[in-house]
Amino acid sequence: MAISYSPVRCRVPSPHRTFASASILAPTVFFRDAAPSLRLVSVRSQAPGSDGVAQPKKHARASVGFSASSSSVIDFLTLCHRLKTTKRKGWVNHGIKGAESIADHMYRMALMALIAGDVPGLNRERCIKIALVHDIAEAIVGDITPSDGVPKAEKSRREQEALNKMCELLGGGMRAEEIKELWAEYENNCSLEANLVKDFDKVEMILQALEYEIEHGKVLDEFFLSTAGKFQTEIGKSWAAEIISRRKSLSAKRLS
């Protein structure tokens, strides 16, 4: 890897394990423009008493009262639907029909993190998580590209504000804080994992550019030029070189 340091990160503790339980989602009727609501009823397994009848646990927590949490989760996921439907603007600006969505882009990046070779000191799971959330704020702000003329600092400010709103919608808590931490780590490019996922972001883009060149017969030089010399890791450099090599071979075949 290009960077050899091992930054200290805040870690999210694993949820406390409890005894086995089953949950029943009891839907409540809701109308358009009203927040969806699900009433969660927990049915917990209990050890039988001496008479063979299940005995209640002492100090057992109430089995109902999770409707706000369930509602927040569904509201958050509904907002994230925009990531599936919002097309990546760089392709739209080049007239690509049926262009990939933001979610398409992040999904293939997560796959890259999953299949990449092992690197000493690298946390693969964290790479996958960063890939899944690095563009999540675009559900609100959209895909801001260099052609929009928005300064980098302003772009970051808008995305930070949007991320905070999304995490509030989720209801806060450990998962929301983890999303903020992962996003900030990527945004600041401050870890081995962020370095690699930054490279995946560029690799995915030039691979998609090559695919669109083949599919649509276009020349998309700007995407290759904008990423040249900017890869930080050996994996990123190697994968990018392979894509560029294949592009050159295809170009030579067309000219021959």
The 8 nearest C-alpha neighbors of each residue, nearest first, counted from 0:
[[1, 232, 2, 233, 3, 231, 118, 234],
 [0, 2, 232, 231, 3, 233, 194, 191],
 [1, 3, 0, 4, 191, 232, 231, 194],
 [4, 2, 1, 0, 5, 191, 120, 119],
 [3, 5, 2, 6, 191, 190, 120, 1],
 [4, 6, 7, 3, 190, 191, 120, 2],
 [7, 5, 190, 4, 8, 189, 191, 3],
 [8, 6, 5, 9, 190, 10, 4, 189],
 [9, 7, 10, 6, 190, 180, 184, 5],
 [8, 10, 11, 7, 180, 177, 12, 181],
 [11, 9, 8, 12, 177, 7, 13, 180],
 [10, 12, 13, 177, 9, 173, 174, 176],
 [13, 11, 10, 14, 173, 15, 9, 177],
 [12, 14, 15, 11, 16, 10, 173, 174],
 [13, 15, 16, 12, 11, 173, 17, 174],
 [16, 14, 13, 17, 12, 18, 11, 173],
 [17, 15, 14, 18, 13, 19, 20, 12],
 [18, 16, 15, 19, 20, 14, 43, 44],
 [17, 19, 20, 16, 44, 43, 45, 21],
 [20, 18, 44, 43, 17, 21, 45, 16],
 [21, 19, 43, 44, 42, 18, 22, 41],
 [20, 22, 42, 41, 43, 23, 19, 44],
 [23, 21, 41, 42, 40, 24, 20, 39],
 [22, 24, 40, 39, 25, 41, 21, 42],
 [23, 25, 39, 38, 26, 40, 37, 22],
 [24, 26, 38, 37, 23, 39, 27, 40],
 [27, 25, 37, 38, 24, 28, 36, 39],
 [26, 28, 37, 36, 29, 25, 38, 35],
 [29, 27, 26, 30, 36, 35, 37, 25],
 [30, 28, 35, 33, 27, 31, 36, 34],
 [31, 29, 33, 32, 28, 35, 34, 27],
 [30, 32, 33, 29, 34, 35, 28, 36],
 [33, 31, 30, 34, 29, 35, 74, 36],
 [32, 34, 31, 30, 35, 29, 36, 28],
 [33, 35, 36, 32, 70, 74, 29, 30],
 [36, 34, 70, 29, 33, 37, 73, 74],
 [35, 37, 70, 27, 66, 34, 38, 69],
 [38, 36, 26, 66, 69, 27, 25, 39],
 [37, 39, 66, 25, 24, 26, 40, 65],
 [38, 40, 24, 65, 23, 63, 66, 37],
 [39, 41, 23, 63, 22, 62, 24, 38],
 [42, 40, 22, 62, 21, 43, 23, 39],
 [41, 43, 21, 22, 20, 40, 44, 62],
 [44, 42, 20, 21, 41, 45, 19, 18],
 [43, 45, 20, 19, 42, 46, 18, 21],
 [46, 44, 53, 47, 43, 54, 55, 56],
 [45, 47, 53, 54, 48, 44, 55, 52],
 [48, 46, 53, 52, 51, 54, 45, 49],
 [49, 47, 51, 50, 52, 54, 53, 46],
 [48, 50, 51, 47, 52, 53, 54, 46],
 [51, 49, 48, 52, 47, 53, 54, 46],
 [50, 52, 47, 48, 49, 53, 54, 46],
 [53, 51, 47, 48, 50, 54, 49, 46],
 [54, 52, 47, 45, 46, 48, 51, 55],
 [53, 55, 48, 47, 52, 45, 56, 46],
 [56, 54, 57, 53, 45, 59, 46, 58],
 [57, 55, 59, 58, 54, 45, 46, 60],
 [56, 58, 59, 55, 60, 54, 45, 61],
 [57, 59, 56, 60, 55, 61, 62, 54],
 [60, 58, 56, 57, 61, 55, 62, 43],
 [59, 61, 62, 58, 63, 56, 57, 41],
 [60, 62, 63, 59, 64, 41, 58, 40],
 [63, 61, 41, 40, 60, 64, 42, 39],
 [64, 62, 40, 61, 65, 39, 41, 38],
 [63, 65, 66, 62, 39, 61, 38, 67],
 [66, 64, 68, 67, 39, 63, 69, 38],
 [65, 67, 38, 69, 37, 68, 64, 70],
 [68, 66, 70, 69, 65, 71, 36, 64],
 [69, 67, 71, 65, 70, 66, 72, 170],
 [68, 70, 66, 72, 71, 67, 37, 65],
 [69, 71, 36, 67, 73, 68, 72, 35],
 [72, 70, 169, 74, 68, 69, 73, 170],
 [71, 73, 75, 69, 74, 70, 169, 76],
 [72, 74, 76, 70, 75, 71, 77, 69],
 [75, 73, 77, 71, 72, 76, 70, 78],
 [76, 74, 72, 78, 73, 77, 169, 168],
 [77, 75, 79, 73, 78, 74, 72, 80],
 [76, 78, 74, 80, 79, 75, 73, 81],
 [77, 79, 75, 80, 76, 81, 74, 138],
 [78, 80, 76, 81, 77, 82, 138, 75],
 [81, 79, 77, 78, 82, 83, 76, 84],
 [82, 80, 84, 79, 83, 138, 85, 78],
 [81, 83, 102, 101, 80, 138, 79, 85],
 [84, 82, 102, 81, 80, 100, 85, 101],
 [83, 85, 81, 82, 100, 86, 80, 101],
 [86, 84, 100, 82, 81, 83, 101, 87],
 [87, 85, 100, 99, 88, 98, 101, 84],
 [88, 86, 100, 89, 101, 90, 99, 142],
 [87, 89, 91, 90, 86, 92, 142, 144],
 [90, 88, 92, 91, 87, 93, 144, 146],
 [91, 89, 93, 92, 88, 95, 87, 98],
 [90, 92, 88, 94, 93, 95, 89, 98],
 [93, 91, 89, 90, 94, 88, 95, 87],
 [94, 92, 90, 91, 95, 89, 219, 88],
 [93, 95, 91, 92, 96, 90, 98, 89],
 [96, 94, 90, 91, 98, 93, 97, 92],
 [97, 95, 98, 94, 91, 90, 215, 93],
 [96, 98, 95, 99, 86, 91, 100, 90],
 [99, 97, 96, 95, 86, 90, 91, 100],
 [100, 98, 86, 103, 87, 97, 101, 104],
 [99, 101, 86, 103, 102, 85, 87, 83],
 [100, 102, 82, 104, 103, 87, 86, 85],
 [101, 103, 83, 82, 105, 100, 104, 106],
 [104, 102, 100, 106, 101, 105, 99, 107],
 [103, 105, 101, 102, 106, 107, 108, 100],
 [106, 104, 108, 102, 107, 103, 131, 130],
 [107, 105, 109, 103, 108, 104, 102, 110],
 [108, 106, 110, 109, 105, 104, 111, 103],
 [107, 109, 111, 105, 110, 106, 130, 199],
 [110, 108, 127, 112, 106, 130, 107, 111],
 [111, 109, 113, 107, 108, 112, 114, 106],
 [112, 110, 108, 109, 113, 114, 115, 107],
 [113, 111, 109, 110, 127, 115, 114, 126],
 [112, 114, 110, 111, 115, 109, 127, 123],
 [113, 115, 111, 112, 110, 116, 109, 117],
 [116, 114, 112, 111, 113, 117, 234, 110],
 [117, 115, 118, 114, 234, 113, 112, 123],
 [116, 118, 115, 119, 121, 123, 120, 114],
 [117, 119, 121, 120, 116, 0, 122, 115],
 [120, 118, 121, 117, 0, 122, 3, 191],
 [119, 121, 118, 122, 5, 191, 3, 117],
 [122, 120, 118, 119, 123, 192, 191, 117],
 [121, 123, 125, 124, 126, 120, 192, 191],
 [124, 122, 126, 125, 121, 127, 112, 113],
 [125, 123, 127, 126, 122, 128, 113, 112],
 [124, 126, 128, 123, 127, 122, 129, 192],
 [127, 125, 123, 129, 192, 124, 128, 112],
 [128, 126, 109, 130, 124, 125, 112, 129],
 [127, 129, 125, 131, 130, 126, 124, 132],
 [130, 128, 126, 132, 131, 181, 127, 133],
 [131, 129, 127, 109, 128, 133, 132, 108],
 [130, 132, 128, 129, 105, 133, 109, 127],
 [133, 131, 135, 129, 134, 130, 182, 128],
 [132, 134, 182, 130, 129, 135, 131, 185],
 [135, 133, 136, 132, 137, 105, 101, 131],
 [134, 136, 132, 137, 133, 138, 82, 162],
 [137, 135, 162, 138, 158, 161, 134, 139],
 [138, 136, 141, 140, 139, 135, 134, 142],
 [137, 139, 136, 81, 82, 79, 141, 135],
 [138, 140, 137, 141, 136, 161, 81, 78],
 [141, 139, 137, 138, 136, 158, 142, 161],
 [142, 140, 137, 139, 138, 143, 85, 136],
 [141, 143, 137, 88, 87, 144, 140, 101],
 [144, 142, 141, 147, 145, 154, 140, 88],
 [143, 145, 146, 147, 142, 89, 88, 148],
 [146, 144, 147, 148, 149, 143, 150, 151],
 [145, 147, 144, 148, 149, 143, 89, 92],
 [148, 146, 145, 144, 149, 143, 150, 142],
 [149, 147, 146, 145, 150, 144, 143, 151],
 [148, 150, 147, 154, 151, 153, 145, 143],
 [151, 149, 153, 152, 154, 148, 145, 155],
 [150, 152, 154, 153, 155, 149, 156, 145],
 [151, 153, 155, 154, 150, 156, 149, 157],
 [154, 152, 156, 150, 155, 151, 157, 149],
 [155, 153, 151, 157, 156, 152, 150, 149],
 [154, 156, 158, 152, 153, 157, 159, 151],
 [157, 155, 153, 159, 154, 158, 152, 160],
 [158, 156, 160, 154, 155, 159, 161, 153],
 [157, 159, 161, 155, 136, 160, 156, 162],
 [160, 158, 162, 156, 161, 157, 155, 163],
 [159, 161, 157, 163, 158, 162, 156, 164],
 [160, 162, 158, 164, 163, 159, 136, 139],
 [163, 161, 159, 165, 136, 164, 160, 158],
 [162, 164, 166, 160, 161, 165, 167, 159],
 [165, 163, 167, 161, 162, 166, 168, 160],
 [164, 166, 168, 162, 167, 163, 169, 161],
 [165, 167, 169, 175, 163, 168, 164, 171],
 [168, 166, 170, 164, 169, 171, 165, 163],
 [169, 167, 165, 170, 166, 71, 75, 164],
 [170, 168, 166, 71, 167, 75, 72, 171],
 [169, 171, 167, 168, 71, 166, 172, 68],
 [172, 170, 175, 167, 166, 169, 176, 173],
 [171, 173, 175, 174, 176, 170, 169, 166],
 [174, 172, 176, 175, 177, 171, 11, 12],
 [173, 175, 177, 176, 172, 178, 171, 11],
 [174, 176, 166, 171, 178, 177, 173, 172],
 [177, 175, 179, 173, 178, 174, 180, 172],
 [176, 178, 180, 174, 175, 179, 173, 181],
 [177, 179, 175, 181, 176, 180, 182, 174],
 [180, 178, 176, 182, 177, 181, 183, 175],
 [179, 181, 177, 183, 178, 182, 184, 176],
 [180, 182, 184, 178, 129, 183, 179, 177],
 [181, 183, 179, 185, 133, 184, 180, 186],
 [184, 182, 186, 180, 185, 181, 187, 179],
 [183, 185, 181, 187, 182, 186, 189, 188],
 [186, 184, 193, 188, 182, 183, 187, 181],
 [185, 187, 183, 188, 184, 182, 133, 155],
 [186, 188, 189, 184, 185, 183, 193, 190],
 [189, 187, 185, 193, 186, 194, 184, 190],
 [188, 190, 187, 184, 193, 185, 191, 194],
 [191, 189, 193, 192, 6, 188, 194, 184],
 [190, 192, 194, 193, 195, 121, 2, 5],
 [191, 193, 195, 190, 126, 194, 196, 121],
 [192, 194, 185, 190, 196, 188, 195, 191],
 [195, 193, 191, 197, 192, 196, 188, 190],
 [194, 196, 198, 192, 197, 193, 232, 199],
 [195, 197, 199, 193, 198, 194, 200, 192],
 [198, 196, 200, 194, 195, 199, 193, 201],
 [197, 199, 195, 235, 196, 201, 200, 230],
 [198, 200, 196, 202, 201, 197, 203, 108],
 [201, 199, 197, 198, 203, 202, 196, 204],
 [202, 200, 204, 198, 199, 203, 205, 226],
 [203, 201, 199, 205, 204, 200, 239, 206],
 [202, 204, 206, 200, 201, 205, 199, 207],
 [203, 205, 201, 207, 202, 206, 208, 200],
 [206, 204, 208, 207, 202, 203, 223, 209],
 [205, 207, 209, 203, 208, 204, 202, 210],
 [206, 208, 210, 204, 205, 209, 203, 211],
 [209, 207, 205, 211, 206, 210, 204, 212],
 [210, 208, 212, 206, 207, 211, 205, 213],
 [209, 211, 207, 213, 208, 212, 214, 206],
 [210, 212, 214, 208, 213, 209, 215, 207],
 [213, 211, 217, 216, 209, 210, 215, 214],
 [212, 214, 210, 211, 216, 215, 209, 217],
 [213, 215, 211, 212, 216, 210, 217, 209],
 [216, 214, 212, 217, 211, 213, 95, 210],
 [217, 215, 212, 213, 214, 218, 211, 210],
 [216, 218, 212, 215, 219, 211, 213, 214],
 [217, 219, 212, 220, 216, 208, 221, 209],
 [220, 218, 221, 222, 217, 208, 212, 223],
 [219, 221, 223, 222, 218, 224, 208, 225],
 [222, 220, 224, 223, 219, 225, 226, 218],
 [223, 221, 225, 224, 220, 219, 205, 226],
 [222, 224, 220, 221, 226, 225, 205, 227],
 [223, 225, 221, 227, 226, 222, 220, 228],
 [224, 226, 222, 223, 227, 221, 229, 220],
 [225, 227, 223, 229, 224, 228, 201, 222],
 [228, 226, 224, 229, 225, 223, 230, 222],
 [227, 229, 230, 226, 231, 236, 225, 224],
 [230, 228, 226, 227, 231, 198, 225, 201],
 [229, 231, 198, 236, 235, 228, 232, 226],
 [232, 230, 1, 194, 229, 198, 235, 233],
 [233, 231, 0, 1, 235, 234, 230, 236],
 [232, 234, 236, 235, 0, 237, 1, 231],
 [235, 233, 237, 232, 236, 238, 115, 0],
 [234, 236, 232, 198, 238, 233, 237, 230],
 [235, 237, 233, 239, 234, 238, 230, 240],
 [238, 236, 240, 234, 235, 239, 233, 241],
 [239, 237, 241, 235, 240, 236, 234, 242],
 [238, 240, 242, 236, 241, 237, 202, 235],
 [241, 239, 243, 237, 238, 242, 244, 236],
 [242, 240, 244, 238, 239, 243, 245, 237],
 [241, 243, 239, 245, 244, 240, 246, 206],
 [242, 244, 246, 240, 245, 241, 239, 247],
 [245, 243, 241, 247, 246, 242, 240, 248],
 [244, 246, 248, 242, 243, 247, 249, 241],
 [247, 245, 243, 249, 244, 248, 250, 242],
 [246, 248, 250, 244, 245, 249, 251, 243],
 [249, 247, 245, 251, 250, 246, 252, 244],
 [250, 248, 252, 246, 251, 247, 245, 253],
 [249, 251, 247, 253, 248, 252, 246, 254],
 [252, 250, 248, 254, 249, 253, 247, 255],
 [251, 253, 249, 255, 254, 250, 248, 247],
 [252, 254, 250, 251, 255, 249, 248, 247],
 [255, 253, 251, 252, 250, 249, 248, 247],
 [254, 252, 253, 251, 250, 249, 248, 247]]
